[in-house]
Amino acid sequence: MKKNEKALVVFSGGQDSTTCLYWALKKFGKGRVFALSFDYGQRHQRELACAKRIAGALKVPHRILKINTFPELGNNSLTGTLRVGNRRGRRGLPNTFVPGRNLIFLTFAAAYAYVRDIRHLVTGVCEADYSGYPDCRRATMKALEKAISLGMEYPVTLHTPLIHKTKAEGIRLLKKLGGLDALACSHTCYNNAYPPCGKCNACVLRARAFKQAGIIDPLLKSKRQEFVKVK
Amino acid sequence: MKKNEKALVVFSGGQDSTTCLYWALKKFGKGRVFALSFDYGQRHQRELACAKRIAGALKVPHRILKINTFPELGNNSLTGTLRVGNRRGRRGLPNTFVPGRNLIFLTFAAAYAYVRDIRHLVTGVCEADYSGYPDCRRATMKALEKAISLGMEYPVTLHTPLIHKTKAEGIRLLKKLGGLDALACSHTCYNNAYPPCGKCNACVLRARAFKQAGIIDPLLKSKRQEFVKVK
């Protein structure tokens, strides 16, 4: 990596991307990290406010890009009319699978980076417990990195610091990076609930991860998704 | 290719994608071809009406998907505020280059295909005289095909029947397929003009191609972008 390079974090406001934000700040340095969120018609719109608050507290320039296309594609429970459930949908994948979502996010992130001379993209995709989402795998990321670099004639590096970590290991990493408090302000629940519903796939995975890590989720301690305390 | 497979044509309403539509109808058969256009904030909105008319005349189910994200990315003349020009923009590419455009189109097309059990995507990208767009090259398409197939756990084939043809060869192919008349109803001009401005890059390339093919452009003969005559 060259000196003074900039990085763009795809930042949902959830626990994994919050860890990525802290990771990027450590790796690239303050003032060289940017965050990008997507308003793509997700039911859990609450995550966008969380993303904004966390980025603001860390003084990371943050932008929310709108994508209005996913609801038109239909047939998933995150942007469509299906009920969020743990049941399997099409082709054995959870019905929360939005086909192409991470591919689209990262391609738009690369286009956003292109006009700002940013060569590094950071995403919190996680293969180890990836909920059955094929767009969270290392092989997908490598192929996409190549497609983007060729398609924009602009070599980018996709950083996936969590790809081979369990969610529990991700939480421990965030703790080590000094960012655990930020999770009081994060959002994960697919049902857009606060306090979290505790029942959707995302809530179940998050709870299991904290239990495995032996750490109490700051979100559950927080009384009203309080502002992150920055050290 | 298995029997009775379906294909989705990414259909802009221009000359190349019209050729692809005829090509797909021949290869996959009537009733098994679908068309998808994108309303992405392009100045040349006229192409969408042209696409609708051509698809309608050929009885091909056609859908226009909206993508509102590109104008927010800025910095190109197709969706932004720059003037369409032949001058080179960022990194030596024309200022009509919208970073990531074809990657995004094909990924959304694949997501659209995913929920409809369509495994074949057809795009009119053309490497031979590709206007300097890196997302029209074979290597990009191969990498993207892999990224999509892995990312959706859904193997798709990207067909690029024009990739190694000059635009003149593409016109001859369309003639052979019996579709030349359809071009009376097509649109190419970046400046959204009818009659075409004749000055933008797209108009210049189209005029040169017809000249090389030794064929008069049906669009220039047509008095008001008349409805395509289907045989």
Interface residues (C-beta under 8 A of the other chain):
Chain A: L65 K66 I67 N68 T69 F70 E72 L73 G74 N75 R90 R91 L93 V98 P99 G100 N102 L103 I104 T107 F108 A110 A111 Y112 Y114 V115 P134 D135 R137 A139 T140 A143 L144 K146 A147 I148 L150 G151 M152 E153 Y154
Chain B: L65 K66 I67 N68 T69 F70 E72 L73 G74 N75 R90 R91 L93 V98 P99 G100 N102 L103 I104 T107 F108 A110 A111 Y112 Y114 V115 P134 D135 R137 A139 T140 A143 L144 K146 A147 I148 L150 G151 M152 E153 Y154
